[in-house]
Amino acid sequence: MSEDTFISHLMELRDRLLRSLLAVAIVFLCVFPWASTLYDVLAYPMMRALPEGTKMIATGVVTPFLVPVKVAMMVAFLAVLPYVLYQAWAFVAPGLYAHEKRLVLPLVVASTILFLLGVAFCYFFVFGVVFDFVNSIAPKSISVAPDIENYLNFVLTMFLAFGVTFEVPIVVIVLVRMGIVSVEQLTSFRPYFIVGAFVVAAIVTPPDVVSQLLLATPMCLLYELGILAARFVRKQKGDEDTCPPLSDSDMERELDKIEAEEKGRGSHAP
């Protein structure tokens, strides 16, 4: 019985993964004709900072084709991200208690919104500041012509870094809600977090002070926001499960009962 249940869960997981991949593929096919335009939009912060008339270069033979395709795939994934998260939610929801469902669903929605806000903050603000700063101190004797593949890798790294950074309040709230740490402990840990934020920013971002500050500062502010929000979602006594967990013997009896009921329904089936 338990093996059948495990296989059914694997089949359901497979079906939901296939639905998610199919949704990404459909949207990708829809946006593929505009892949070059999407890359131009992605490259706009860099092109705006470069001298007028400067263009990026492509050093690979198929790079001018592959890079826009990657951008189109990224856009397709972000477009169907709510649907992908819904599939993940639908898979795990049956195994959650009522209070866990009330907590998980808002956290999934909030984490998605915060991740997209981090990406938007990076694109509309950080890129403009960083690229202007880098190109302003570049020697006048060189001609700046970034490679499109290197630029895409840089952009994806920065998007991921800022998207994850904006998840700091969610992590803080979950830790407090689960009772792993308290608000008081998080407050006392503030100096260590600030140091850690600047260390992470120095590792993730390019080796310039501006981009490090633009990543570490929001991280620290979001940490404070998470502490503030966590004061309203402290672990409640009523969150404990009202039904105690079954022992091994009770679990075996319940499984035998379910199996007997299924056999009974099968024997009466026409």
C-alpha positions in Angstrom: 0.0 0.0 0.0 2.8 2.4 1.0 4.7 1.6 -2.2 1.6 2.3 -4.3 1.2 5.6 -2.6 4.8 6.5 -3.2 4.5 5.7 -6.9 1.3 7.7 -7.2 3.1 10.7 -5.6 5.9 10.3 -8.1 3.4 10.2 -11.0 1.7 13.3 -9.7 5.0 15.1 -9.4 5.9 14.0 -13.0 2.6 15.3 -14.3 2.9 18.7 -12.6 6.5 19.1 -13.8 5.4 18.3 -17.3 2.6 20.9 -17.1 5.1 23.5 -15.9 7.6 22.7 -18.7 4.8 22.7 -21.3 3.6 26.1 -20.1 7.2 27.4 -20.4 7.5 25.9 -23.8 4.3 27.5 -25.1 5.2 30.9 -23.8 8.7 30.5 -25.2 7.3 29.7 -28.7 5.1 32.8 -28.4 8.0 35.2 -27.5 10.7 33.6 -29.7 10.0 35.8 -32.7 10.9 38.8 -30.5 14.0 37.2 -29.0 16.4 39.8 -30.5 14.1 42.7 -29.3 14.1 41.2 -25.8 17.9 41.1 -25.7 18.0 44.8 -26.9 15.7 45.7 -24.0 17.9 43.7 -21.6 21.0 45.4 -23.0 19.5 48.9 -22.8 21.1 49.9 -19.4 24.6 49.0 -20.8 24.0 50.6 -24.2 22.8 53.8 -22.6 26.0 54.1 -20.6 28.3 53.4 -23.5 29.5 56.2 -25.9 27.1 56.9 -28.7 27.6 54.6 -31.7 29.2 51.8 -29.6 27.8 48.3 -30.0 28.4 45.0 -28.3 30.3 42.2 -29.9 29.7 38.5 -30.4 32.9 36.3 -30.4 31.2 33.0 -31.0 29.9 31.7 -34.3 26.3 30.9 -33.0 26.4 33.3 -30.1 24.2 35.9 -31.9 21.5 33.2 -32.1 21.9 31.4 -28.8 22.1 34.4 -26.5 18.7 35.9 -27.6 17.2 32.4 -27.3 18.4 32.2 -23.7 16.8 35.6 -23.0 13.5 34.5 -24.5 13.6 31.3 -22.3 14.3 33.5 -19.2 11.3 35.8 -20.1 9.1 32.7 -20.7 10.0 31.3 -17.3 9.3 34.5 -15.5 6.0 34.9 -17.3 4.8 31.5 -16.2 6.4 31.6 -12.7 3.0 32.0 -11.0 1.7 28.9 -12.7 4.8 26.9 -11.8 4.5 28.0 -8.2 0.8 27.0 -8.3 1.7 23.5 -9.5 4.3 23.2 -6.6 1.6 24.5 -4.2 -1.0 22.0 -5.5 1.5 19.1 -5.0 2.4 19.8 -1.4 -0.9 21.3 -0.2 -2.7 18.0 0.5 0.1 17.1 3.0 -0.1 20.3 5.0 -2.2 21.2 8.1 -4.7 24.0 7.9 -2.4 26.5 9.7 0.5 25.5 7.5 -1.6 26.2 4.4 -2.6 29.6 5.8 1.1 30.4 6.2 2.6 28.9 3.1 0.4 30.4 0.5 0.9 34.0 1.5 4.7 33.3 1.8 4.8 31.9 -1.7 3.0 34.9 -3.2 5.1 37.3 -1.2 8.4 35.6 -2.1 7.5 35.7 -5.8 6.6 39.4 -5.6 9.8 40.2 -3.7 12.0 38.3 -6.1 10.5 40.2 -9.1 11.0 43.5 -7.2 14.6 42.6 -6.7 15.1 41.9 -10.4 13.3 45.2 -11.2 15.4 47.1 -8.7 18.5 45.7 -10.3 17.5 46.5 -13.8 16.0 50.0 -13.4 18.4 51.3 -10.8 21.5 49.3 -10.1 22.5 48.7 -13.7 22.3 52.4 -14.5 24.4 53.4 -11.6 27.0 50.6 -12.0 27.5 51.0 -15.7 27.7 54.8 -15.6 30.3 54.5 -12.8 32.4 51.8 -14.6 32.4 53.6 -18.0 33.1 57.0 -16.4 36.4 55.7 -14.9 37.4 53.7 -18.0 40.6 55.0 -19.7 39.9 57.2 -22.7 42.5 55.2 -24.7 40.4 52.1 -24.9 37.3 51.2 -26.8 34.6 49.5 -24.7 32.8 46.8 -26.5 31.2 44.2 -24.2 30.7 40.6 -25.4 26.9 39.8 -25.5 27.4 36.4 -23.8 29.5 37.8 -21.0 26.9 40.5 -20.5 24.1 38.0 -20.3 26.0 35.9 -17.7 26.6 39.1 -15.7 23.0 40.2 -15.9 21.7 36.8 -14.8 24.1 36.6 -11.9 23.0 40.1 -10.7 19.3 39.3 -11.2 19.7 36.2 -9.1 21.7 38.0 -6.4 19.2 40.8 -6.0 16.2 38.5 -6.3 17.5 36.3 -3.5 18.5 39.4 -1.5 14.9 40.6 -1.5 13.9 37.3 0.0 15.6 38.1 3.3 12.3 39.3 5.0 10.7 36.0 4.1 13.5 34.0 5.5 13.4 36.0 8.8 9.7 35.6 9.1 9.8 31.8 8.5 12.6 31.4 11.1 10.7 33.3 13.7 7.4 31.6 12.9 8.9 28.1 13.1 10.4 29.0 16.5 14.0 28.5 15.3 15.1 31.9 16.4 13.4 34.8 18.3 13.1 38.4 17.3 15.4 39.3 20.2 18.1 36.9 18.9 17.8 38.4 15.4 18.2 41.9 16.8 21.3 40.9 18.7 22.6 39.2 15.6 22.3 42.5 13.6 26.0 43.5 13.6 27.1 40.0 12.3 24.5 40.1 9.6 25.7 43.5 8.4 29.3 42.2 8.2 28.0 39.1 6.4 26.0 41.2 4.0 29.0 43.1 2.9 31.1 40.0 2.5 28.4 38.3 0.4 28.1 41.5 -1.7 31.9 41.6 -2.2 31.8 38.0 -3.5 28.7 38.2 -5.7 29.0 41.6 -7.3 31.8 42.9 -9.5 34.9 44.2 -7.8 33.7 47.8 -7.4 32.5 49.6 -4.3 29.3 51.0 -5.9 27.7 47.6 -6.8 28.7 46.2 -3.4 27.0 49.0 -1.6 23.9 48.7 -3.8 23.6 45.0 -2.8 24.6 45.2 0.8 22.5 48.2 1.8 19.2 46.8 0.6 20.1 43.5 2.3 20.5 45.2 5.6 17.4 47.3 5.2 15.4 44.2 4.3 16.8 42.4 7.3 15.4 45.2 9.5 12.0 44.9 7.6 12.0 41.2 8.3 12.5 41.7 12.0 9.7 44.3 12.1 7.3 42.0 10.2 8.3 39.0 12.4 7.1 40.8 15.5 3.5 40.3 14.1 3.9 36.6 13.2 5.5 35.1 16.2 4.8 31.4 16.7 1.4 31.0 18.3 0.5 28.2 20.8 -2.5 27.4 18.7 -0.2 26.5 15.8 0.7 23.1 17.2 -1.1 20.2 15.7 -4.4 19.4 17.4 -4.0 15.7 16.5 -1.0 13.9 17.9 1.1 11.9 15.5 0.2 8.2 15.0 2.4 5.5 16.4 3.9 2.9 14.1 1.3 0.3 15.1 -1.6 2.8 14.7 -0.3 3.7 11.3 -0.1 0.1 10.2 -3.7 -0.5 11.3 -4.9 2.5 9.4 -3.1 1.4 6.3 -4.5 -2.1 6.6 -8.0 -0.6 7.0 -7.6 1.5 3.9 -6.3 -1.5 1.9 -9.2 -3.6 3.1 -11.7 -0.9 2.0 -10.1 -0.6 -1.4 -10.3 -4.4 -1.9 -13.9 -4.4 -0.8 -14.8 -1.7 -3.4 -12.9 -3.7 -6.0 -14.8 -6.9 -5.3 -18.1 -5.1 -5.7 -17.1 -3.4 -8.9 -18.9 -4.8 -12.0 
